[in-house]
Amino acid sequence: MKNIWAFVFGGLFSVGLMLYGMPNSILGQWDASLAFVMLGAIAVAFIPFQKAVHNHAPKTV
């Protein structure tokens, strides 16, 4: 089930980047404003990734 959620949220993340033209900036003219889009995406994803890592970390005795 967690793989399905990873696929869904990864797809949503990639669609957001596509809508803002991130792939065009890699091979074409660099637009510095797209860096803010990427930073915003990282900021939004940071907390869920941290929770996922801490929830699935092996427990030490």
PQR file of N, CA, C, O and H, with PARSE charges and radii, in Angstrom:
ATOM      1  N   MET A   1       0.821  -1.204   0.000 -0.4000 1.5000
ATOM      2  CA  MET A   1       0.000   0.000   0.000 -0.0000 2.0000
ATOM      3  C   MET A   1       0.859   1.260   0.000  0.5500 1.7000
ATOM      4  O   MET A   1       0.524   2.252  -0.648 -0.5500 1.4000
ATOM      5  N   LYS A   2       1.990   1.210   0.747 -0.4000 1.5000
ATOM      6  CA  LYS A   2       2.830   2.407   0.788 -0.0000 2.0000
ATOM      7  C   LYS A   2       3.468   2.697  -0.571  0.5500 1.7000
ATOM      8  O   LYS A   2       3.775   3.849  -0.879 -0.5500 1.4000
ATOM      9  H   LYS A   2       2.262   0.405   1.273  0.4000 1.0000
ATOM     10  N   ASN A   3       3.670   1.654  -1.388 -0.4000 1.5000
ATOM     11  CA  ASN A   3       4.216   1.883  -2.726 -0.0000 2.0000
ATOM     12  C   ASN A   3       3.219   2.618  -3.614  0.5500 1.7000
ATOM     13  O   ASN A   3       3.606   3.421  -4.462 -0.5500 1.4000
ATOM     14  H   ASN A   3       3.421   0.719  -1.139  0.4000 1.0000
ATOM     15  N   ILE A   4       1.943   2.339  -3.414 -0.4000 1.5000
ATOM     16  CA  ILE A   4       0.912   3.040  -4.185 -0.0000 2.0000
ATOM     17  C   ILE A   4       0.911   4.522  -3.824  0.5500 1.7000
ATOM     18  O   ILE A   4       0.840   5.383  -4.701 -0.5500 1.4000
ATOM     19  H   ILE A   4       1.629   1.686  -2.725  0.4000 1.0000
ATOM     20  N   TRP A   5       0.989   4.813  -2.516 -0.4000 1.5000
ATOM     21  CA  TRP A   5       1.016   6.216  -2.085 -0.0000 2.0000
ATOM     22  C   TRP A   5       2.274   6.922  -2.584  0.5500 1.7000
ATOM     23  O   TRP A   5       2.214   8.088  -2.974 -0.5500 1.4000
ATOM     24  H   TRP A   5       1.046   4.114  -1.804  0.4000 1.0000
ATOM     25  N   ALA A   6       3.401   6.234  -2.576 -0.4000 1.5000
ATOM     26  CA  ALA A   6       4.637   6.829  -3.091 -0.0000 2.0000
ATOM     27  C   ALA A   6       4.490   7.158  -4.574  0.5500 1.7000
ATOM     28  O   ALA A   6       4.951   8.205  -5.029 -0.5500 1.4000
ATOM     29  H   ALA A   6       3.449   5.286  -2.259  0.4000 1.0000
ATOM     30  N   PHE A   7       3.852   6.269  -5.324 -0.4000 1.5000
ATOM     31  CA  PHE A   7       3.624   6.505  -6.745 -0.0000 2.0000
ATOM     32  C   PHE A   7       2.700   7.696  -6.965  0.5500 1.7000
ATOM     33  O   PHE A   7       2.962   8.539  -7.822 -0.5500 1.4000
ATOM     34  H   PHE A   7       3.478   5.419  -4.954  0.4000 1.0000
ATOM     35  N   VAL A   8       1.619   7.765  -6.192 -0.4000 1.5000
ATOM     36  CA  VAL A   8       0.646   8.853  -6.340 -0.0000 2.0000
ATOM     37  C   VAL A   8       1.291  10.198  -6.032  0.5500 1.7000
ATOM     38  O   VAL A   8       1.170  11.139  -6.817 -0.5500 1.4000
ATOM     39  H   VAL A   8       1.406   7.079  -5.495  0.4000 1.0000
ATOM     40  N   PHE A   9       1.976  10.294  -4.895 -0.4000 1.5000
ATOM     41  CA  PHE A   9       2.568  11.576  -4.517 -0.0000 2.0000
ATOM     42  C   PHE A   9       3.766  11.947  -5.386  0.5500 1.7000
ATOM     43  O   PHE A   9       3.998  13.126  -5.651 -0.5500 1.4000
ATOM     44  H   PHE A   9       2.074   9.530  -4.258  0.4000 1.0000
ATOM     45  N   GLY A  10       4.525  10.952  -5.829 -0.4000 1.5000
ATOM     46  CA  GLY A  10       5.609  11.223  -6.776 -0.0000 2.0000
ATOM     47  C   GLY A  10       5.082  11.736  -8.102  0.5500 1.7000
ATOM     48  O   GLY A  10       5.662  12.638  -8.707 -0.5500 1.4000
ATOM     49  H   GLY A  10       4.337   9.994  -5.613  0.4000 1.0000
ATOM     50  N   GLY A  11       3.972  11.151  -8.549 -0.4000 1.5000
ATOM     51  CA  GLY A  11       3.341  11.623  -9.786 -0.0000 2.0000
ATOM     52  C   GLY A  11       2.810  13.035  -9.644  0.5500 1.7000
ATOM     53  O   GLY A  11       2.953  13.851 -10.554 -0.5500 1.4000
ATOM     54  H   GLY A  11       3.501  10.419  -8.057  0.4000 1.0000
ATOM     55  N   LEU A  12       2.199  13.325  -8.507 -0.4000 1.5000
ATOM     56  CA  LEU A  12       1.696  14.678  -8.252 -0.0000 2.0000
ATOM     57  C   LEU A  12       2.841  15.694  -8.234  0.5500 1.7000
ATOM     58  O   LEU A  12       2.711  16.791  -8.777 -0.5500 1.4000
ATOM     59  H   LEU A  12       2.083  12.662  -7.767  0.4000 1.0000
ATOM     60  N   PHE A  13       3.941  15.330  -7.619 -0.4000 1.5000
ATOM     61  CA  PHE A  13       5.119  16.184  -7.576 -0.0000 2.0000
ATOM     62  C   PHE A  13       5.642  16.456  -8.991  0.5500 1.7000
ATOM     63  O   PHE A  13       5.964  17.595  -9.329 -0.5500 1.4000
ATOM     64  H   PHE A  13       4.046  14.439  -7.177  0.4000 1.0000
ATOM     65  N   SER A  14       5.724  15.408  -9.812 -0.4000 1.5000
ATOM     66  CA  SER A  14       6.252  15.592 -11.168 -0.0000 2.0000
ATOM     67  C   SER A  14       5.298  16.409 -12.042  0.5500 1.7000
ATOM     68  O   SER A  14       5.744  17.193 -12.881 -0.5500 1.4000
ATOM     69  H   SER A  14       5.462  14.483  -9.538  0.4000 1.0000
ATOM     70  N   VAL A  15       4.001  16.232 -11.853 -0.4000 1.5000
ATOM     71  CA  VAL A  15       3.039  17.034 -12.621 -0.0000 2.0000
ATOM     72  C   VAL A  15       3.189  18.510 -12.261  0.5500 1.7000
ATOM     73  O   VAL A  15       3.141  19.371 -13.139 -0.5500 1.4000
ATOM     74  H   VAL A  15       3.639  15.596 -11.172  0.4000 1.0000
ATOM     75  N   GLY A  16       3.367  18.801 -10.989 -0.4000 1.5000
ATOM     76  CA  GLY A  16       3.571  20.190 -10.568 -0.0000 2.0000
ATOM     77  C   GLY A  16       4.806  20.799 -11.201  0.5500 1.7000
ATOM     78  O   GLY A  16       4.777  21.949 -11.639 -0.5500 1.4000
ATOM     79  H   GLY A  16       3.406  18.102 -10.275  0.4000 1.0000
ATOM     80  N   LEU A  17       5.892  20.039 -11.253 -0.4000 1.5000
ATOM     81  CA  LEU A  17       7.109  20.550 -11.886 -0.0000 2.0000
ATOM     82  C   LEU A  17       6.918  20.740 -13.391  0.5500 1.7000
ATOM     83  O   LEU A  17       7.439  21.693 -13.971 -0.5500 1.4000
ATOM     84  H   LEU A  17       5.915  19.105 -10.897  0.4000 1.0000
ATOM     85  N   MET A  18       6.178  19.839 -14.014 -0.4000 1.5000
ATOM     86  CA  MET A  18       5.927  19.969 -15.450 -0.0000 2.0000
ATOM     87  C   MET A  18       5.083  21.208 -15.757  0.5500 1.7000
ATOM     88  O   MET A  18       5.328  21.904 -16.742 -0.5500 1.4000
ATOM     89  H   MET A  18       5.755  19.065 -13.543  0.4000 1.0000
ATOM     90  N   LEU A  19       4.077  21.479 -14.896 -0.4000 1.5000
ATOM     91  CA  LEU A  19       3.216  22.640 -15.118 -0.0000 2.0000
ATOM     92  C   LEU A  19       3.992  23.951 -15.057  0.5500 1.7000
ATOM     93  O   LEU A  19       3.675  24.899 -15.776 -0.5500 1.4000
ATOM     94  H   LEU A  19       3.878  20.914 -14.095  0.4000 1.0000
ATOM     95  N   TYR A  20       4.998  24.003 -14.208 -0.4000 1.5000
ATOM     96  CA  TYR A  20       5.782  25.226 -14.076 -0.0000 2.0000
ATOM     97  C   TYR A  20       6.982  25.277 -15.015  0.5500 1.7000
ATOM     98  O   TYR A  20       7.766  26.224 -14.964 -0.5500 1.4000
ATOM     99  H   TYR A  20       5.255  23.234 -13.624  0.4000 1.0000
ATOM    100  N   GLY A  21       7.129  24.276 -15.864 -0.4000 1.5000
ATOM    101  CA  GLY A  21       8.155  24.326 -16.905 -0.0000 2.0000
ATOM    102  C   GLY A  21       9.550  23.968 -16.449  0.5500 1.7000
ATOM    103  O   GLY A  21      10.522  24.387 -17.078 -0.5500 1.4000
ATOM    104  H   GLY A  21       6.492  23.507 -15.905  0.4000 1.0000
ATOM    105  N   MET A  22       9.683  23.213 -15.385 -0.4000 1.5000
ATOM    106  CA  MET A  22      11.018  22.848 -14.911 -0.0000 2.0000
ATOM    107  C   MET A  22      11.829  22.068 -15.947  0.5500 1.7000
ATOM    108  O   MET A  22      13.023  22.337 -16.079 -0.5500 1.4000
ATOM    109  H   MET A  22       8.894  22.872 -14.874  0.4000 1.0000
ATOM    110  N   PRO A  23      11.250  21.116 -16.691 -0.5600 1.5000
ATOM    111  CA  PRO A  23      12.056  20.401 -17.694  0.2800 2.0000
ATOM    112  C   PRO A  23      12.600  21.316 -18.790  0.5500 1.7000
ATOM    113  O   PRO A  23      13.669  21.044 -19.337 -0.5500 1.4000
ATOM    114  N   ASN A  24      11.897  22.382 -19.118 -0.4000 1.5000
ATOM    115  CA  ASN A  24      12.379  23.299 -20.153 -0.0000 2.0000
ATOM    116  C   ASN A  24      13.620  24.049 -19.706  0.5500 1.7000
ATOM    117  O   ASN A  24      14.441  24.438 -20.536 -0.5500 1.4000
ATOM    118  H   ASN A  24      11.029  22.604 -18.673  0.4000 1.0000
ATOM    119  N   SER A  25      13.764  24.256 -18.406 -0.4000 1.5000
ATOM    120  CA  SER A  25      14.913  25.023 -17.930 -0.0000 2.0000
ATOM    121  C   SER A  25      16.190  24.197 -17.908  0.5500 1.7000
ATOM    122  O   SER A  25      17.288  24.754 -17.897 -0.5500 1.4000
ATOM    123  H   SER A  25      13.097  23.939 -17.733  0.4000 1.0000
ATOM    124  N   ILE A  26      16.060  22.881 -17.901 -0.4000 1.5000
ATOM    125  CA  ILE A  26      17.256  22.032 -17.849 -0.0000 2.0000
ATOM    126  C   ILE A  26      17.988  22.062 -19.186  0.5500 1.7000
ATOM    127  O   ILE A  26      19.211  22.195 -19.219 -0.5500 1.4000
ATOM    128  H   ILE A  26      15.169  22.429 -17.910  0.4000 1.0000
ATOM    129  N   LEU A  27      17.259  21.942 -20.272 -0.4000 1.5000
ATOM    130  CA  LEU A  27      17.887  21.892 -21.588 -0.0000 2.0000
ATOM    131  C   LEU A  27      17.827  23.212 -22.342  0.5500 1.7000
ATOM    132  O   LEU A  27      18.510  23.371 -23.354 -0.5500 1.4000
ATOM    133  H   LEU A  27      16.265  21.834 -20.244  0.4000 1.0000
ATOM    134  N   GLY A  28      17.041  24.143 -21.881 -0.4000 1.5000
ATOM    135  CA  GLY A  28      16.884  25.405 -22.596 -0.0000 2.0000
ATOM    136  C   GLY A  28      17.416  26.587 -21.812  0.5500 1.7000
ATOM    137  O   GLY A  28      18.421  26.485 -21.109 -0.5500 1.4000
ATOM    138  H   GLY A  28      16.486  24.014 -21.059  0.4000 1.0000
ATOM    139  N   GLN A  29      16.740  27.693 -21.942 -0.4000 1.5000
ATOM    140  CA  GLN A  29      17.107  28.936 -21.256 -0.0000 2.0000
ATOM    141  C   GLN A  29      16.841  28.789 -19.760  0.5500 1.7000
ATOM    142  O   GLN A  29      15.744  28.406 -19.354 -0.5500 1.4000
ATOM    143  H   GLN A  29      15.923  27.776 -22.513  0.4000 1.0000
ATOM    144  N   TRP A  30      17.841  29.094 -18.946 -0.4000 1.5000
ATOM    145  CA  TRP A  30      17.698  28.994 -17.500 -0.0000 2.0000
ATOM    146  C   TRP A  30      16.853  30.144 -16.979  0.5500 1.7000
ATOM    147  O   TRP A  30      17.131  31.306 -17.275 -0.5500 1.4000
ATOM    148  H   TRP A  30      18.733  29.406 -19.275  0.4000 1.0000
ATOM    149  N   ASP A  31      15.829  29.828 -16.210 -0.4000 1.5000
ATOM    150  CA  ASP A  31      14.966  30.818 -15.593 -0.0000 2.0000
ATOM    151  C   ASP A  31      15.133  30.683 -14.079  0.5500 1.7000
ATOM    152  O   ASP A  31      14.739  29.674 -13.495 -0.5500 1.4000
ATOM    153  H   ASP A  31      15.603  28.884 -15.969  0.4000 1.0000
ATOM    154  N   ALA A  32      15.711  31.691 -13.456 -0.4000 1.5000
ATOM    155  CA  ALA A  32      16.020  31.623 -12.028 -0.0000 2.0000
ATOM    156  C   ALA A  32      14.773  31.520 -11.167  0.5500 1.7000
ATOM    157  O   ALA A  32      14.848  31.012 -10.048 -0.5500 1.4000
ATOM    158  H   ALA A  32      16.031  32.511 -13.931  0.4000 1.0000
ATOM    159  N   SER A  33      13.630  31.984 -11.650 -0.4000 1.5000
ATOM    160  CA  SER A  33      12.413  31.898 -10.846 -0.0000 2.0000
ATOM    161  C   SER A  33      11.980  30.449 -10.631  0.5500 1.7000
ATOM    162  O   SER A  33      11.273  30.151  -9.668 -0.5500 1.4000
ATOM    163  H   SER A  33      13.569  32.397 -12.559  0.4000 1.0000
ATOM    164  N   LEU A  34      12.397  29.552 -11.516 -0.4000 1.5000
ATOM    165  CA  LEU A  34      12.061  28.145 -11.338 -0.0000 2.0000
ATOM    166  C   LEU A  34      12.801  27.530 -10.149  0.5500 1.7000
ATOM    167  O   LEU A  34      12.370  26.511  -9.611 -0.5500 1.4000
ATOM    168  H   LEU A  34      12.971  29.794 -12.298  0.4000 1.0000
ATOM    169  N   ALA A  35      13.896  28.137  -9.743 -0.4000 1.5000
ATOM    170  CA  ALA A  35      14.592  27.663  -8.549 -0.0000 2.0000
ATOM    171  C   ALA A  35      13.695  27.827  -7.326  0.5500 1.7000
ATOM    172  O   ALA A  35      13.732  26.997  -6.418 -0.5500 1.4000
ATOM    173  H   ALA A  35      14.246  28.965 -10.180  0.4000 1.0000
ATOM    174  N   PHE A  36      12.891  28.885  -7.294 -0.4000 1.5000
ATOM    175  CA  PHE A  36      11.966  29.080  -6.177 -0.0000 2.0000
ATOM    176  C   PHE A  36      10.860  28.029  -6.193  0.5500 1.7000
ATOM    177  O   PHE A  36      10.384  27.615  -5.137 -0.5500 1.4000
ATOM    178  H   PHE A  36      12.861  29.559  -8.033  0.4000 1.0000
ATOM    179  N   VAL A  37      10.454  27.600  -7.373 -0.4000 1.5000
ATOM    180  CA  VAL A  37       9.464  26.529  -7.469 -0.0000 2.0000
ATOM    181  C   VAL A  37      10.045  25.249  -6.872  0.5500 1.7000
ATOM    182  O   VAL A  37       9.373  24.545  -6.119 -0.5500 1.4000
ATOM    183  H   VAL A  37      10.841  27.936  -8.231  0.4000 1.0000
ATOM    184  N   MET A  38      11.286  24.960  -7.211 -0.4000 1.5000
ATOM    185  CA  MET A  38      11.934  23.757  -6.687 -0.0000 2.0000
ATOM    186  C   MET A  38      12.132  23.849  -5.183  0.5500 1.7000
ATOM    187  O   MET A  38      11.905  22.869  -4.473 -0.5500 1.4000
ATOM    188  H   MET A  38      11.832  25.533  -7.822  0.4000 1.0000
ATOM    189  N   LEU A  39      12.546  24.996  -4.688 -0.4000 1.5000
ATOM    190  CA  LEU A  39      12.708  25.165  -3.242 -0.0000 2.0000
ATOM    191  C   LEU A  39      11.373  25.017  -2.516  0.5500 1.7000
ATOM    192  O   LEU A  39      11.319  24.431  -1.435 -0.5500 1.4000
ATOM    193  H   LEU A  39      12.731  25.792  -5.265  0.4000 1.0000
ATOM    194  N   GLY A  40      10.313  25.533  -3.092 -0.4000 1.5000
ATOM    195  CA  GLY A  40       8.988  25.376  -2.500 -0.0000 2.0000
ATOM    196  C   GLY A  40       8.563  23.913  -2.459  0.5500 1.7000
ATOM    197  O   GLY A  40       7.982  23.454  -1.475 -0.5500 1.4000
ATOM    198  H   GLY A  40      10.356  26.009  -3.971  0.4000 1.0000
ATOM    199  N   ALA A  41       8.855  23.190  -3.524 -0.4000 1.5000
ATOM    200  CA  ALA A  41       8.509  21.769  -3.562 -0.0000 2.0000
ATOM    201  C   ALA A  41       9.297  20.984  -2.518  0.5500 1.7000
ATOM    202  O   ALA A  41       8.754  20.085  -1.876 -0.5500 1.4000
ATOM    203  H   ALA A  41       9.327  23.563  -4.323  0.4000 1.0000
ATOM    204  N   ILE A  42      10.554  21.314  -2.348 -0.4000 1.5000
ATOM    205  CA  ILE A  42      11.377  20.651  -1.336 -0.0000 2.0000
ATOM    206  C   ILE A  42      10.873  20.979   0.058  0.5500 1.7000
ATOM    207  O   ILE A  42      10.817  20.101   0.919 -0.5500 1.4000
ATOM    208  H   ILE A  42      10.995  22.045  -2.869  0.4000 1.0000
ATOM    209  N   ALA A  43      10.507  22.229   0.290 -0.4000 1.5000
ATOM    210  CA  ALA A  43      10.006  22.634   1.610 -0.0000 2.0000
ATOM    211  C   ALA A  43       8.708  21.906   1.951  0.5500 1.7000
ATOM    212  O   ALA A  43       8.512  21.491   3.093 -0.5500 1.4000
ATOM    213  H   ALA A  43      10.552  22.943  -0.410  0.4000 1.0000
ATOM    214  N   VAL A  44       7.825  21.752   0.970 -0.4000 1.5000
ATOM    215  CA  VAL A  44       6.556  21.065   1.208 -0.0000 2.0000
ATOM    216  C   VAL A  44       6.786  19.580   1.474  0.5500 1.7000
ATOM    217  O   VAL A  44       6.092  18.991   2.303 -0.5500 1.4000
ATOM    218  H   VAL A  44       7.984  22.089   0.043  0.4000 1.0000
ATOM    219  N   ALA A  45       7.734  18.973   0.794 -0.4000 1.5000
ATOM    220  CA  ALA A  45       7.969  17.538   0.919 -0.0000 2.0000
ATOM    221  C   ALA A  45       8.848  17.172   2.115  0.5500 1.7000
ATOM    222  O   ALA A  45       8.891  16.004   2.501 -0.5500 1.4000
ATOM    223  H   ALA A  45       8.298  19.451   0.121  0.4000 1.0000
ATOM    224  N   PHE A  46       9.538  18.123   2.700 -0.4000 1.5000
ATOM    225  CA  PHE A  46      10.526  17.818   3.740 -0.0000 2.0000
ATOM    226  C   PHE A  46       9.900  17.149   4.967  0.5500 1.7000
ATOM    227  O   PHE A  46      10.397  16.120   5.425 -0.5500 1.4000
ATOM    228  H   PHE A  46       9.504  19.072   2.386  0.4000 1.0000
ATOM    229  N   ILE A  47       8.833  17.711   5.496 -0.4000 1.5000
ATOM    230  CA  ILE A  47       8.226  17.185   6.722 -0.0000 2.0000
ATOM    231  C   ILE A  47       7.647  15.780   6.506  0.5500 1.7000
ATOM    232  O   ILE A  47       7.903  14.902   7.331 -0.5500 1.4000
ATOM    233  H   ILE A  47       8.430  18.547   5.123  0.4000 1.0000
ATOM    234  N   PRO A  48       6.880  15.526   5.436 -0.5600 1.5000
ATOM    235  CA  PRO A  48       6.401  14.143   5.244  0.2800 2.0000
ATOM    236  C   PRO A  48       7.534  13.130   5.074  0.5500 1.7000
ATOM    237  O   PRO A  48       7.428  12.004   5.559 -0.5500 1.4000
ATOM    238  N   PHE A  49       8.616  13.515   4.394 -0.4000 1.5000
ATOM    239  CA  PHE A  49       9.736  12.595   4.245 -0.0000 2.0000
ATOM    240  C   PHE A  49      10.380  12.303   5.595  0.5500 1.7000
ATOM    241  O   PHE A  49      10.746  11.160   5.868 -0.5500 1.4000
ATOM    242  H   PHE A  49       8.702  14.430   4.001  0.4000 1.0000
ATOM    243  N   GLN A  50      10.522  13.306   6.431 -0.4000 1.5000
ATOM    244  CA  GLN A  50      11.100  13.099   7.754 -0.0000 2.0000
ATOM    245  C   GLN A  50      10.221  12.186   8.603  0.5500 1.7000
ATOM    246  O   GLN A  50      10.737  11.323   9.314 -0.5500 1.4000
ATOM    247  H   GLN A  50      10.225  14.235   6.209  0.4000 1.0000
ATOM    248  N   LYS A  51       8.915  12.362   8.540 -0.4000 1.5000
ATOM    249  CA  LYS A  51       8.000  11.503   9.291 -0.0000 2.0000
ATOM    250  C   LYS A  51       8.065  10.071   8.784  0.5500 1.7000
ATOM    251  O   LYS A  51       8.030   9.130   9.576 -0.5500 1.4000
ATOM    252  H   LYS A  51       8.496  13.063   7.963  0.4000 1.0000
ATOM    253  N   ALA A  52       8.156   9.902   7.486 -0.4000 1.5000
ATOM    254  CA  ALA A  52       8.234   8.556   6.914 -0.0000 2.0000
ATOM    255  C   ALA A  52       9.518   7.859   7.349  0.5500 1.7000
ATOM    256  O   ALA A  52       9.500   6.669   7.664 -0.5500 1.4000
ATOM    257  H   ALA A  52       8.184  10.666   6.842  0.4000 1.0000
ATOM    258  N   VAL A  53      10.613   8.577   7.369 -0.4000 1.5000
ATOM    259  CA  VAL A  53      11.890   7.985   7.771 -0.0000 2.0000
ATOM    260  C   VAL A  53      11.850   7.591   9.242  0.5500 1.7000
ATOM    261  O   VAL A  53      12.310   6.507   9.601 -0.5500 1.4000
ATOM    262  H   VAL A  53      10.628   9.544   7.113  0.4000 1.0000
ATOM    263  N   HIS A  54      11.312   8.445  10.087 -0.4000 1.5000
ATOM    264  CA  HIS A  54      11.280   8.147  11.522 -0.0000 2.0000
ATOM    265  C   HIS A  54      10.272   7.053  11.857  0.5500 1.7000
ATOM    266  O   HIS A  54      10.493   6.294  12.801 -0.5500 1.4000
ATOM    267  H   HIS A  54      10.938   9.325   9.795  0.4000 1.0000
ATOM    268  N   ASN A  55       9.188   6.951  11.124 -0.4000 1.5000
ATOM    269  CA  ASN A  55       8.190   5.916  11.389 -0.0000 2.0000
ATOM    270  C   ASN A  55       8.647   4.532  10.964  0.5500 1.7000
ATOM    271  O   ASN A  55       8.206   3.534  11.535 -0.5500 1.4000
ATOM    272  H   ASN A  55       9.009   7.568  10.358  0.4000 1.0000
ATOM    273  N   HIS A  56       9.527   4.453   9.966 -0.4000 1.5000
ATOM    274  CA  HIS A  56       9.954   3.159   9.440 -0.0000 2.0000
ATOM    275  C   HIS A  56      11.397   2.828   9.777  0.5500 1.7000
ATOM    276  O   HIS A  56      11.953   1.865   9.251 -0.5500 1.4000
ATOM    277  H   HIS A  56       9.885   5.263   9.502  0.4000 1.0000
ATOM    278  N   ALA A  57      12.002   3.613  10.643 -0.4000 1.5000
ATOM    279  CA  ALA A  57      13.380   3.320  11.039 -0.0000 2.0000
ATOM    280  C   ALA A  57      13.390   2.091  11.947  0.5500 1.7000
ATOM    281  O   ALA A  57      12.478   1.906  12.753 -0.5500 1.4000
ATOM    282  H   ALA A  57      11.550   4.396  11.070  0.4000 1.0000
ATOM    283  N   PRO A  58      14.418   1.252  11.817 -0.5600 1.5000
ATOM    284  CA  PRO A  58      14.480   0.076  12.695  0.2800 2.0000
ATOM    285  C   PRO A  58      14.658   0.495  14.152  0.5500 1.7000
ATOM    286  O   PRO A  58      15.399   1.427  14.462 -0.5500 1.4000
ATOM    287  N   LYS A  59      13.978  -0.198  15.014 -0.4000 1.5000
ATOM    288  CA  LYS A  59      14.039   0.123  16.443 -0.0000 2.0000
ATOM    289  C   LYS A  59      15.257  -0.552  17.060  0.5500 1.7000
ATOM    290  O   LYS A  59      15.513  -1.731  16.817 -0.5500 1.4000
ATOM    291  H   LYS A  59      13.375  -0.955  14.761  0.4000 1.0000
ATOM    292  N   THR A  60      15.997   0.193  17.851 -0.4000 1.5000
ATOM    293  CA  THR A  60      17.182  -0.372  18.523 -0.0000 2.0000
ATOM    294  C   THR A  60      16.802  -0.737  19.956  0.5500 1.7000
ATOM    295  O   THR A  60      15.949  -0.098  20.573 -0.5500 1.4000
ATOM    296  H   THR A  60      15.789   1.151  18.049  0.4000 1.0000
ATOM    297  N   VAL A  61      17.436  -1.752  20.456 -0.4000 1.5000
ATOM    298  CA  VAL A  61      17.125  -2.211  21.831 -0.0000 2.0000
ATOM    299  C   VAL A  61      18.166  -1.757  22.789  0.5500 1.7000
ATOM    300  O   VAL A  61      18.075  -2.045  23.982 -0.5500 1.4000
ATOM    301  H   VAL A  61      18.129  -2.271  19.956  0.4000 1.0000
TER
END
